[in-house]
Amino acid sequence: RFLIQGGCRLKDKMLSTFAVRSGAFGSALLRGQAQRALAVVPTGVRQKSEIAKQVEQWDESNKIFFGPERDTKNFPHPVMPQEGGKVRLGFVPEEWFQFFYNKTGVTGPYLFGVGLVTTLLSKEIWVVDHGFSEVIGFYGAIWLLVRKVGPGINKWLATKNDIVNQENFIKPILDAKATAQVAVDENEKAIWQEEGQKYLWESKKENVALQLEADYRKRLAEVYRDVKSRLDYQLEMQNVKRRFEQTHMVNWTVDSVRKSITPQQEAESIKVCIATLKQMSAAKA
């Protein structure tokens, strides 16, 4: 039941939180996940990516272990200490002295230790033989190593532990965050580009409207030219007909007048004209 409710699914395998948090497995898992990139959802596609599903499953697991229903007061989460607890006399835990302190005071643990050693020696449970001196020498050597070499070894192990944590835990997490941030930036850029589609659509719509307006005006101008040319044709036909009728009427009138004048009338008319010209010239003189 713990595995079913408290697990998180990753790559189609049900894993407990303890397994995910364990050192070697957690390092391998983080290294495997650090190289994966978030899927960029194309514009217009409304479906969840694999990473989004994993995040939802991880949130469900966190609700079980870190949700409001978890009794953290009576059942706190275990925390791995970074350093070992305090000791006295080089090997006795400090918690033992604190346990006796509430009952017997400060000297209680020491008296208990002395009494225990005395009991072991008096009852010959702890038999002191000729090799007991080796115990004293061994303990002294251990104490000397802890005092002299212990700080250097502790510093080296701490440095080594920091390097291992950096390579196996911190760096993969930072790489995963960086990869996720790149994907988020790309998605935000895609969203920003998608917001510009409405302006592009409006510009295209206006462009189409302008093209329709230009086509309408072009066709209107063609209709105007065609109608004008037909009206000009009708006007020109009427003008030509009118000119032809006028010319014909004038010619017919002139011909009729000429045919009605006799040679005698023409001679008399010429004489009258000459006389008139003479009178005019005499009047000017």
C-alpha positions as CSV (number, residue, x, y, z in Angstrom):
1,R,0.0,0.0,0.0
2,F,2.9,2.3,0.7
3,L,4.3,1.8,-2.8
4,I,0.9,2.3,-4.4
5,Q,-0.1,5.5,-2.6
6,G,3.3,7.0,-1.8
7,G,5.0,6.1,-5.1
8,C,5.7,8.3,-8.1
9,R,5.5,6.9,-11.6
10,L,8.5,7.6,-13.8
11,K,9.1,5.8,-17.1
12,D,6.2,3.4,-16.5
13,K,7.7,2.2,-13.1
14,M,6.2,2.6,-9.7
15,L,8.9,3.9,-7.3
16,S,8.6,4.8,-3.6
17,T,9.7,8.2,-2.4
18,F,12.4,6.5,-0.3
19,A,13.8,4.9,-3.4
20,V,13.8,8.2,-5.3
21,R,15.5,9.9,-2.5
22,S,18.2,7.3,-2.0
23,G,21.7,8.3,-2.9
24,A,22.8,6.0,-5.7
25,F,19.4,5.6,-7.3
26,G,18.5,9.2,-6.9
27,S,21.8,10.3,-8.5
28,A,21.3,8.0,-11.5
29,L,17.7,9.2,-11.8
30,L,18.7,12.8,-11.8
31,R,21.5,12.2,-14.3
32,G,19.1,10.5,-16.6
33,Q,16.5,13.2,-16.3
34,A,18.9,16.1,-16.6
35,Q,19.6,15.4,-20.3
36,R,15.9,15.4,-21.2
37,A,14.4,18.5,-22.7
38,L,10.8,19.7,-22.2
39,A,8.6,19.2,-25.2
40,V,7.6,22.4,-26.8
41,V,3.8,22.2,-27.6
42,P,3.1,23.5,-31.1
43,T,0.7,26.5,-31.4
44,G,-2.9,25.4,-31.4
45,V,-2.3,22.0,-29.9
46,R,-4.1,21.5,-26.6
47,Q,-2.6,18.4,-25.1
48,K,-0.3,17.7,-22.1
49,S,3.3,16.8,-22.6
50,E,5.0,13.9,-20.8
51,I,6.8,16.3,-18.5
52,A,3.5,18.0,-17.5
53,K,2.1,14.5,-16.6
54,Q,5.2,13.7,-14.5
55,V,4.8,17.1,-12.7
56,E,1.2,16.3,-11.9
57,Q,2.1,12.8,-10.6
58,W,4.9,14.3,-8.5
59,D,2.5,16.9,-7.1
60,E,0.1,14.1,-6.2
61,S,2.9,12.2,-4.4
62,N,3.9,15.4,-2.5
63,K,0.3,15.8,-1.4
64,I,0.4,12.4,0.2
65,F,3.7,12.9,2.1
66,F,3.7,16.7,2.6
67,G,0.0,17.5,2.3
68,P,-2.2,19.0,5.1
69,E,-3.4,15.5,6.1
70,R,0.1,14.4,7.1
71,D,0.6,14.4,10.9
72,T,4.1,16.0,11.0
73,K,3.9,16.5,14.7
74,N,3.6,12.8,15.8
75,F,5.2,11.5,12.6
76,P,7.9,14.0,11.5
77,H,9.8,13.5,8.3
78,P,13.2,11.9,8.9
79,V,16.1,14.3,8.2
80,M,19.5,12.9,7.5
81,P,22.0,14.8,9.7
82,Q,25.0,16.5,8.0
83,E,27.4,15.7,10.8
84,G,27.6,13.1,13.6
85,G,26.3,13.7,17.1
86,K,28.4,14.9,20.0
87,V,30.3,12.4,22.1
88,R,32.1,12.4,25.4
89,L,35.2,10.5,26.3
90,G,35.7,9.9,22.6
91,F,33.0,7.3,22.1
92,V,30.0,7.8,24.5
93,P,27.1,9.6,22.8
94,E,25.9,12.9,24.4
95,E,22.3,11.6,24.4
96,W,23.2,9.0,27.1
97,F,24.5,11.7,29.4
98,Q,21.3,13.8,28.8
99,F,19.2,10.7,29.6
100,F,20.9,10.3,33.0
101,Y,21.0,14.1,33.6
102,N,17.2,14.3,34.2
103,K,17.4,11.4,36.7
104,T,20.7,11.6,38.5
105,G,22.2,15.0,37.6
106,V,25.7,15.7,36.2
107,T,27.6,13.0,38.0
108,G,25.1,10.3,37.4
109,P,26.5,9.0,34.0
110,Y,30.1,9.0,35.3
111,L,29.1,7.1,38.5
112,F,27.1,4.7,36.4
113,G,30.1,4.1,34.2
114,V,32.5,3.6,37.1
115,G,30.0,1.3,38.8
116,L,29.5,-0.7,35.7
117,V,33.2,-1.2,35.1
118,T,33.7,-2.0,38.8
119,T,30.9,-4.6,38.6
120,L,32.3,-6.2,35.5
121,L,35.8,-6.4,37.0
122,S,34.6,-7.6,40.5
123,K,32.4,-10.3,39.0
124,E,35.1,-11.2,36.6
125,I,32.8,-10.7,33.7
126,W,35.5,-8.5,32.2
127,V,38.6,-10.5,32.8
128,V,41.9,-8.5,32.9
129,D,44.7,-10.6,31.6
130,H,48.2,-10.0,30.4
131,G,46.8,-8.5,27.1
132,F,44.9,-5.7,28.9
133,S,47.8,-3.4,28.3
134,E,47.2,-3.7,24.6
135,V,43.7,-2.3,25.1
136,I,45.2,0.8,26.7
137,G,47.7,1.2,24.0
138,F,45.1,0.6,21.3
139,Y,42.8,3.1,22.8
140,G,45.6,5.6,23.2
141,A,46.6,5.2,19.6
142,I,43.0,5.7,18.5
143,W,42.7,8.8,20.6
144,L,46.0,10.2,19.1
145,L,44.8,9.5,15.6
146,V,41.4,11.2,16.3
147,R,43.2,14.2,17.7
148,K,45.9,14.6,15.2
149,V,44.7,13.0,11.9
150,G,41.0,13.3,12.5
151,P,40.5,17.0,11.5
152,G,42.4,16.5,8.2
153,I,40.4,13.4,7.3
154,N,37.2,15.1,8.3
155,K,38.0,18.1,6.1
156,W,39.0,15.8,3.2
157,L,35.8,13.8,3.5
158,A,33.7,17.0,3.7
159,T,35.3,18.3,0.6
160,K,34.8,15.0,-1.2
161,N,31.2,14.9,0.0
162,D,30.6,18.4,-1.4
163,I,32.1,17.4,-4.7
164,V,29.9,14.3,-4.9
165,N,26.8,16.2,-3.9
166,Q,27.6,18.9,-6.5
167,E,28.1,16.3,-9.3
168,N,25.3,13.9,-8.5
169,F,22.6,16.1,-7.0
170,I,23.1,19.9,-7.3
171,K,24.5,20.1,-10.8
172,P,21.9,17.7,-12.4
173,I,19.1,19.7,-10.7
174,L,20.5,23.0,-11.9
175,D,20.9,21.5,-15.4
176,A,17.3,20.3,-15.3
177,K,16.2,23.7,-14.2
178,A,18.2,25.4,-16.9
179,T,16.7,23.0,-19.5
180,A,13.2,23.7,-18.2
181,Q,13.8,27.4,-18.2
182,V,14.9,27.3,-21.8
183,A,11.7,25.4,-22.7
184,V,9.7,27.9,-20.7
185,D,11.4,30.8,-22.5
186,E,10.7,29.2,-25.8
187,N,7.0,28.6,-24.9
188,E,6.7,32.2,-23.7
189,K,8.3,33.4,-26.9
190,A,5.8,31.2,-28.8
191,I,2.9,32.7,-26.8
192,W,4.3,36.2,-27.5
193,Q,4.4,35.4,-31.2
194,E,1.0,33.9,-31.0
195,E,-0.3,37.2,-29.6
196,G,1.0,39.0,-32.7
197,Q,-1.2,36.8,-34.9
198,K,-4.2,39.0,-34.2
199,Y,-2.4,42.0,-35.5
200,L,-1.2,40.1,-38.5
201,W,-4.7,38.9,-39.1
202,E,-6.1,42.4,-38.9
203,S,-3.4,43.7,-41.3
204,K,-4.2,40.8,-43.7
205,K,-7.9,41.6,-43.4
206,E,-7.2,45.3,-44.1
207,N,-5.0,44.3,-47.0
208,V,-7.8,42.1,-48.5
209,A,-10.3,45.0,-48.0
210,L,-7.9,47.4,-49.8
211,Q,-7.5,44.9,-52.6
212,L,-11.3,44.5,-52.9
213,E,-11.7,48.3,-52.8
214,A,-9.1,48.7,-55.5
215,D,-10.7,46.0,-57.7
216,Y,-14.1,47.7,-57.1
217,R,-12.8,51.1,-58.2
218,K,-11.0,49.5,-61.2
219,R,-14.2,47.9,-62.4
220,L,-16.2,51.1,-61.6
221,A,-13.7,53.0,-63.8
222,E,-14.1,50.4,-66.6
223,V,-17.9,50.7,-66.4
224,Y,-17.5,54.5,-66.5
225,R,-15.2,54.3,-69.6
226,D,-17.5,51.9,-71.4
227,V,-20.6,53.9,-70.7
228,K,-18.9,57.1,-71.7
229,S,-17.5,55.6,-74.9
230,R,-21.0,54.4,-75.9
231,L,-22.5,57.8,-75.0
232,D,-19.8,59.6,-77.0
233,Y,-20.5,57.2,-79.9
234,Q,-24.2,58.1,-79.8
235,L,-23.4,61.8,-79.5
236,E,-21.0,61.6,-82.4
237,M,-23.6,59.8,-84.5
238,Q,-26.1,62.5,-83.9
239,N,-23.5,65.3,-84.6
240,V,-22.5,63.6,-87.9
241,K,-26.1,63.1,-88.9
242,R,-26.8,66.8,-88.1
243,R,-23.8,68.0,-90.1
244,F,-24.7,65.8,-93.0
245,E,-28.3,67.1,-92.9
246,Q,-27.1,70.7,-92.7
247,T,-24.5,70.2,-95.5
248,H,-27.1,68.5,-97.7
249,M,-29.7,71.3,-97.0
250,V,-27.2,74.0,-97.8
251,N,-26.1,72.4,-101.0
252,W,-29.6,71.7,-102.0
253,T,-30.6,75.3,-101.3
254,V,-27.6,76.7,-103.2
255,D,-28.2,74.4,-106.1
256,S,-31.9,75.3,-106.2
257,V,-31.1,79.1,-106.1
258,R,-28.5,78.7,-108.8
259,K,-30.9,76.8,-111.0
260,S,-33.5,79.5,-110.5
261,I,-31.3,82.4,-111.6
262,T,-31.4,83.0,-115.4
263,P,-28.4,84.5,-117.4
264,Q,-30.3,87.8,-117.8
265,Q,-30.8,88.0,-114.0
266,E,-27.2,87.2,-113.4
267,A,-26.1,90.0,-115.8
268,E,-28.4,92.5,-114.2
269,S,-27.2,91.5,-110.8
270,I,-23.6,92.0,-111.9
271,K,-24.4,95.4,-113.3
272,V,-26.1,96.4,-110.0
273,C,-23.0,95.2,-108.1
274,I,-20.6,97.2,-110.3
275,A,-22.7,100.3,-109.9
276,T,-22.8,99.9,-106.2
277,L,-19.1,99.5,-106.0
278,K,-18.6,102.6,-108.1
279,Q,-20.9,104.6,-105.7
280,M,-19.0,103.3,-102.8
281,S,-15.6,104.2,-104.3
282,A,-16.9,107.7,-105.3
283,A,-18.2,108.2,-101.8
284,K,-14.8,107.3,-100.2
285,A,-13.0,109.7,-102.6
